[in-house]
Amino acid sequence: MLELLIAAILGGGAVAGAQYLGSKRIGAAKPAGDLRGSSTVLGHIPLVASKGLQRYATYRGIFLTNPWVYSAVTKLAQDLARLPTHVYALDEAGERRRVRSDVPTRGPRSAAMQLDWILHHPVGLSQFAFWRGLMIDRLIYGNALAEIIRGSSTSAGIEGIQRIRWRNVAWVEEDADGLPLYYEIRKGNNPYGTTRRIGPDDVIHFGRGVDPENPCAPSPLESAQHTIALYEAVVRHLKSYFENAARPSGHVQVDGNLTADRAREIRKMLEEVYASPENAGKILVTSGKWQTTSESPEHSEVVELIRLSREEVAAIYSVPPPVLGILDRAIMANVKELRAQYVREAVGPWTTELESELMSQLVEPVPSWRGLFVEFLLAEQLRPDLEARADVHQKMRHLESIDEQRRQENLPPLNIPGASDVPWVASGAMPLSAFREGSAFMQEAARAYGRRLAEAALSPNGHHEPEEAIL
């Protein structure tokens, strides 16, 4: 308690960067108003006060203690982290060609292959862990940071990218145009330790420029701070209710004069023997008369507050409730449609942001990488079931070749010239190459068709005709 009062006095009455549950302090304290540049690097959410004491929660504290924030953030982060990342280059005809660094080649990697290698092999982490950690920072704090590791051993001059935890960012200074001038990165977890300075050309800042007023983007949690505070208060209320289960459920009426010592003795006996969930249902033995009360936390207002909290958290992250496991109004038809909507309208915009930031801050500044493109493939998550895919392939035969459809199913191409590498006509089930004028295929097809007509020897009206008439 004394530590809290000292921090409140030093910080102007508020403490950011620490979470308080009652009077227990969790995390590191940082004075509010320490904006460090032009915007708050690590903010906080005010909670419902307890016994006249103001309480705050850090963004990470909310992420770890609010199940709906945790579910929405981890769902988005994991779905984005598992998307395939491809690098493309334009050939002489203007067609896109995928660049792969995992194919064995002789000699050193080219500049284009170096970019693909960097994106698939971040420093110190797997590709999945790298993008998952970046997206969790972006979704919680509103910003994420990756450092560009430079060297002279590659033709592009860049050897890798490494994630920097956003909570290690101590200061973001802006220039006259409102863009980051430099970043001060804290070493380790010590809030008062040494820092190092990194320029904007040496980092990839996800969230830079999203807020027109600040170089750092605001946290999505700020828009739901009242909902989060109400949810935390309801949870504290329910927790206290079950910890003191006998107290609000009734009272003991004692006949005659009740002394203070007698009242303390009865209260102590009830708390020790009958309070807490483990003692629920025990037989009450007392010299007084027990009278129950109708107060219960399971009333409609509390249930509605919890339902409102989870739906608002899902809304700020654009995640449909059934995707988070909230199946109150879910049926088979709308769950299937909401899954596709989630990929298009929730995952899709985030992939666009990641692609644009990688292009503007990593790819385009390198001369040897100009003309390359980075894409996150959403097709893997939009793939329908096997029956639906078979129907799509059947209807797309006149637009896609057999080899293209086999690649979509992760099958090797057949590589049959004129048959598997060209689209087919839907009506006759023939490859388009068969319709080349004077082709042997077409001549043979015409002869076979004539033989079938001769064998049938039927007119359009169904009567037999002489074979000479047909020929």
N, C-alpha and C positions, 0 to 999 in steps of 0.2 A: 504493500500500500504506500509506504514512504517513497519507494522508487517511482511509483506512478505519479505521485504528487510532484516530485522533483522534475520529472520529465515534462509534466504539464506546465509547470512554471517556466522552464527553459524554452519550451516550444510554443509559448503563447496560448496555452490552454488546450492543446490538442497534440496527439502523438500519431504520426504516420509511420508505416512500416512495422507496426506491432499489432497483434491481435489480442484482445482482452476477453476472457470468458469469466464473468464476474469480476473478481479482483486478482485473478491469476494472469500473469503476464507471459505471453508467448511470442518469441521472435525478437528482433533487434529494434531498438527505438531510434527514431529519426525525427527531429523537430519538424512540425508542419510549417509550411512557408519556405522551406529550403528547396526552392524551385530549381536551383542549379542550372542556369541558362534561361531558356525561355519557357519551359514547360516542366511540369512535375514528372520526374522519371519514374518513381514508384509512389503511387497514390494509396488512398485508404477509403473505406466506406464507413460512415458513422452507423452504429448500431443503436438499438433501444437501450436507454440508460438503465442502470441497476442501482437502486438505493441511493439515488442522487449522484451517482458516479458515471460520467460519460464514458462510453466504450467505443472502440474502433476495431476494424478488421482489415487486414491487408488483402490484396487481391489473391495472393497465394493461399492465405488462410481460408478465404471463401471457397476457393477451388477445392481444397482438401476437406472441408466440412459440409459443404452444400452438395447433396447427392445429385441434384439436377444440373447444377453448373458442371460438376465433374463429369457426368454422363454426356452432356452436350459437347463439352470441350474435347474429351478423349475420343468420342465418336467421330467428330470432324477431323481431328488430328490423325487418327489411325487410318481413316478412309483416304485422306490426302497422302499420307506417307506411303501407302501401298500402291499408288498409281504408278504405272511404268513411265519413266522419263526418257524421251527420245530426243536426239539431236539430228537435225536435217540440214542438208546443203542443197543449193540449186545447181543443176548441171547446165550444159551449154544450151539445151532446149528450154530452159526455164522450169523443168520438172524437179520436184523435190526428191531427194535421195537421202535415205537414212545413213547416218555415220555411226559406225560401231567400233568401239575400242576393245571388245572382247573377242574379236576374230584375230587369230594369230597372223602376224605379218612379219616380213623381214625388215630389219632396220628399226630405227626409232619411230615413235608414233608421229603422225602428222599433226598440224595445229588443230584441225577439226577433231581428230581422234583424241587429242589431249583434253578438249572441252568435255567430250563424252566421258572420258576417264575421271575427270575431276568431279563431275556431277554424280557419278556412281560410286566414288570412293572418297567421301569426305574424311578429313583428318580426325583420327581418334574414335570414330563412330561408324556404325553401319549406316547404309543409306536410309533404312527405315527409321532408325533412332535419330538420325540427323534431322530429317523432315518432321518427324513427330515432335521432337523437342522444340524446333522452330515454331511450329504451328501452335503448340501449347502456349508458348510465350506470346505469340501474336494474338491468340484468342483471350488470354487472361490480361496481359498488360497493354495490349493494343499495338505492341511493337516486338520485333525480333531482329537479331543481329547475327551476321556471319562475317568473319574476317577473311580477307583474301590473302593467301600466303604467296608471296612473290619470291622468285629466284631466277637464276640464269641458266638452269639446266634444261629448260624447254624453249621451244621456238616462240611460244606465246608469252613467256616471262612469268607465268602463273603456275604454281605447282599444286595448289589445292585450296580448299575452303574449309574453315573451321568455325563451329558454332560458338558464340559467346552468350552466356546466360544474361538475359536482360536485367536481372536483379544485380548483376555486377557492373552495370552502367551507372556511374556516379554523377555524370554531368554531360549534358548535350548543349553545346553552345551554338547559337545561330548567327548567321551573317546578316547583312543589311537586307537581303532579299527573303529572309525567313527560312533559309535552308541551313542544314547542319554545317557548322564550320569545323568542328572537331568533336570527338567523343573521348571522355575520360573513363577508362575501364579500371575498375577496382580489382586488385589481385587477392584472390581468396574470399573468405566470408567476413573478414574484419571490416566493418564500416568505416573505420578510421585508419586503415592501412594505406600503403602506397598505391598510386595509380599510374597508369601509362596513357599516353595520348595517341589517338588514332585519327587520321584524316578521313574525310568522307569518300575519297577515292580508293581506300583500302578496306572498305566494308560494303556489305550488301544489307541495307536497312529496309526491312519489310515493314511497311507502315509509314515510311517517310513521305511527307506531303499529303497524306490522306486528310488531315485536319488543316483547313486553309489558314487557321490562326497560329498554328504551332508546327515546328518540324517533327514533333512526335505525335502519333495518333492517340486519341483517348481510348481508355479501356472500355470494351462493350459492357462491363459490369456497372459502369457509372449510370447507364440508363435504367438499370434495375435495382438501384441502391435501396429504394424504399421497400420493394418486394423482398429483397434479400434480408433487410433488417427485420421485417415482419416475420419472415420464415424462421429466422434465428431466434426471435423472441418466443414464437409458438413452440419451437423445439425445447427451449429452456423451460417453458411453462410445463410441458408434458413430462420432461425429465424430472423436474422438481415434484410434480404430482405423484409420480410413481416412487420416488425416493421417500416421500412422506405420505405413503398411501393411506394411513389411518387418520391423518389429521383432517383433510377436507371431507371425508366421507361421513362424519357424524360428530357428536359430542356426548360427553358423559355428564349426566345430571345427578348430583349428589344431594341426598336429603339432609336437612339440618344445616348447621353452621359449617362452612368450608373454610378452613384456615389456609394460610399461604403454604405452610409446610405440607398439609394434606394434598393441596392442589399440585404442588411440585412432585409429590410422590406418585400420584395417579398419572400425571403426564409422563413422567420418566418410565413408569411401568408400561404404558401404552406404546411409547416410542421404541423401547427396547424389545418388546415381545411381539408387537403387532405391526409396526411400521416396516416399510420396504416391500418390494414385490415378493421376496422369498417367503414372507410371513402371511401372505394373502390367504384367506379362508380359515384361519385358525379360530378356535372357539374363544370368545371373549369372556373372561371371568373377572368381575369387578363388583365392589359393594355399591356402585352407583347404577344408574339407569342409562343405557345406551340409546341414543336417538339418531337415526340416520338422516342425512341431508340429500337433496337431489342434485347437488353440484357435481358435474362430471365434465372432463375435458373433451369427451366424445360428442359434443353437440355440433350442430350444423355449421356454426360460424367458424369453428376451428378447422373442420374438414374443408370448408370452402376456402379458407385462407391458404391451406396447404395446396389445394388444387390450383388456385390462382397463381401461387408462386411457381409451381412447376411449369405451367403453361406459359407464363411470361418469360421465364428463362429460356424455354424452347423457342419462343418467338424472337428474342433478341439475337439468337444464333441461327434463325431460319431453319430449324430442325423440326419436322413434323412430329407431334407427340407419339404416334405409333412407332416411329423409328427409335425413340428412347424407351420403348416398352410401356408406354401409357396407352392402354387399349380400352379406355372407357367407352369410346364411340367408334371403335374400329370394327370393320367388316372386311371380308376377303377382297372385295372390289376396291375399296378406297385404300387399303393398305398397299396393294400392288401399285396403284397410281401414285400414292404419296411417296413410295420408295423411288420411283422414277423422278418425281418432282424434287425430292431431296437431292438427288444427284445433279439435276439440271440447275436448280435455283439456290442450293446451298454449297455443294462441292464445286460446281462449275465456276461461280464468280471468284472463289478463292484460288482455283487453278489459274484463272486469267491474271489475277494479281501476282502470283508467284512467277508466271511466265514473263510478265511485263517488267517486273523488278529485276529478274535475272538478265533479261535482254538489255535494259537500260543501264544497269550498274555493273554487270559482269562481262557480257558478250560484246556489246557495241563499242566500249572504250578500247578494246584490243583490235588493232588493225587487221591482224591475221585471222580474226574470228568474224569479221564483217561478212555478211552473206549467210551466216549460220542461224538456225532457229532452234529454240528449245520448246518442247511441248510435253504436257502431262496428258496421257491418254485416258479419257473418260469412258471409252468404249468398253473397257474391262468391267466397269460397274454397271453399265447400261445393257449388258448382254442379257437377252431373255432366256427362257428355258429352252431345252432341246427341241421340243415340238414347235415352239414359236420360231426358233432359228431355222429349222427345216422349212417352214412355210416362207420365211423371208428369202432364203436362198433360192427357193423355187421361183419366187416372183421376181428375183433380181438376175435371172440367168441372162437376160438380154442386155444387162449393164455390166455384169461382172463375169469374169472367166472362172472356170473350175479351179484353176490354180489360186486365184485371188480368194475365192471362198474357202479353199483348204487352208490358206494362211490364216484366215480369220479364226479357224478352228484349231490352230496350232498343229496342222498336219503338213507334211512335206508336199511340195508341188509335184504333179505328174510329169510336167515338162514334155508334153506331146505337141509338137509344132502343128499349128492349124487346127487343133482340137481342144486342148486344155488351156491354151494361153489366149483364147479369144472368147467373147460372149457368144451365146447360142440364141437362135431364133426361138421364141417361146412356142409358136404354133407347130412348127415342123420338127423341133428338137434337133436342128442341124447347126453346126458352127457357121459363122458368117463367112468364113473362108470358102465354104462350099458354093457360094453364090458368085464367085468370080467368073466373069464371062469366059466361056470356053474351057473351064477347068475340067480335068478328068473326073473329078468327084461328081460334078453336076451331070456330065454325060452318062456316067455309070448309073446315077440316080434316075435319070430319065429312062434309060433302058430297062432298069428294074421295075419302074412304074409301068412301062408299057407291057412288060411280061405279066405283071399282076392283073392288068386290065384284060389281057388276052385270056388268062386262065379263068377269070370270073365270067367274061363274056356276057355282061349284063348292061343294059341300057339304063339311063336315068329313071325310066318308068318301071324298071324291074323285069323287062322282057328279055329273053335270050336273043342275041343278035349274031349273025354270022361273023366268024373270025375275020373275014376279009373286010367287013364294014368297019371293024375297029381299027384294023391296020391301015 
